[in-house]
Amino acid sequence: MTWQDDAGRDLVRSFGERMALFVRGEGSYLWDADGKRYLDFLAGIAVDSLGHAHPVFVEAISRQAATLAHVSNYFATPPQLAFAAMLKRLAGTGESGRVYFGNSGAEANEAAFKLARLHGSESRRNGFDRPRILALKDAFHGRTMGTLALTGKPWMQEPFLPMTPGVEFIDSTVEALEAAIDDRVAALFVEPVKGEAGVIELPEGYLKAAREITERHGALLIIDEIQTGAGRTGEWFAFQHEGIAPDAITVAKGIGGGFPIGALITFGAASELFYPGTHGSTFGGNALGTAVAGAVVGEIERAGLVTNAAERGAQLKAAIEGIDSELIAGCRGLGLLLGIGLRHPVAKAVVSAAQEHGLVINAPNDETIRLVPALTIGDVEIDEFVELFTAAVRTVEDALLLDAHSGASTEVHA
Ligand SMILES: *Cc1c(COP(=O)(O)O)cnc(C)c1O
C-alpha cells in the first residue's frame, strides 16, 4: 500500500488528490517521505508566516503546553489578554476595540456575520430595518454555511442551497456600491485582495470610498483580512494602505504561523454589539493558541517582517517580470501576496512541473499562479525561486510548443 492509497481511502474526497506526503519542514523548505527537498512558496496558503519549525514558534508552543493549554472562556489567561491587546494595537482600534477569538478564518467570519446581524437587530429596535448584507462577487469568505452565504461564487454555493438569506453580491466598483446601498444595509463585506479568486486587487481608492459610503448609510464596513493580514501585503493589515478605520476586520491564516487560530477585531461602536450569550467558542482564544500566535506576531514585529514583505514582494515581482517567457503575462498583488498571470489556462500544469523541479506553488485558477511564501524570505529564496520557476515554465512551454507543432490543442492538462 502506498500513502496515496491510504489517502484515497481514508481522507474526505473534497480536497481532491493530495500532491505529496511531507514529513518535515525548516524555514522555506519542505521534505517529502523520499527525502526530496522543496522550496515552499505557498507556506500552507499564507499561514506559515515564519516558515517551518521557526525556533520562536517551537519555543512558544512547547513552553505554553508545559504551562497551561486550555481553561475555557469562563476564565481569562495572560497570553490571551496579551495577544488581544497586541492585535488592537496593530490594527489601530484604540481603546474601544475588542477581540473575539475563534479557531479558523471561517469562524472569524461567522462571528463577523453575526456582528452584521446584531447591527441589523439593534437598528430594528431604533426603527430601522436592516436585513441586507452586501458582499463582493468572486470574493472568498469561507466554507461553512454562513461564510459560504457570504462567498460570491455561485458554483460553490449551488450544491448547498438554500443559503442563509439576506446576502447580495455586487461588482467591486464604487459605482456598484453606490447603486446597491441604502439604509436597509447592515454591512458590506470586503476581501481587500481577492486571494482565492486569483490575487485580484480592488480598484485604487475603493476602501476609502467604501468607508465613506457605508458610514453615510449607517452600515458596517467589515474587511476580511484572513489572507492579507499579519503583514503579508507590506502593512500589518491591507486596509492600512488606504488609511481608513473599518468597523471590523477578520484575521486568521498568518497570525498563528501554523497554529489554527482566527479572530474578529472590532472598532468603536461595533465593539458593543455582542452582549453576553450572543456568541462563543469552546477552544477559541485558549492559552496555547494565543501564546503561539502572540509569539508569531511578536516575531513578525521584532524582525521587521512587514517591511520585509513589502521589499521582498517588490523584489520578487521585478524578478518575475524579468523572466523571459511567452507564457507569463504579468505579476500582480501586494507585498508577498502575488499572482502570476498566464497567457494560457495551464496553471495546474505549471504547478505540477514546479513540484517535479522541487518548488511548491499553487494555482487558484487555470490562469494564475499564487505565491504566498513565508515573510522571512530573502535573496537566497528569491534567486532559487526564479531558477526553479523558470525551469517549470520552460517544461510547460515545451509541452505547449510540441502540441502546437502536432497541430493539436495548445491546452496542457495537469
Ligand atoms: C482562507 C480564507 C478564509 C477561510 O479561512 P479558513 O481558515 O479556511 O476557514 C476566509 N477568507 C479569506 C479571505 C481566506 O483567504
The ligand as an ORCA input file, in Angstrom:
! r2SCAN-3c Opt
* xyz 0 1
  C      -8.680     31.227      3.820
  C      -9.684     32.302      3.836
  C     -10.886     32.175      4.565
  C     -11.276     30.914      5.272
  O     -10.395     30.566      6.295
  P     -10.419     29.061      6.869
  O      -9.398     29.088      7.962
  O     -10.078     28.139      5.739
  O     -11.781     28.799      7.392
  C     -11.754     33.246      4.567
  N     -11.466     34.383      3.910
  C     -10.335     34.539      3.204
  C     -10.073     35.833      2.512
  C      -9.413     33.497      3.133
  O      -8.303     33.639      2.401
*
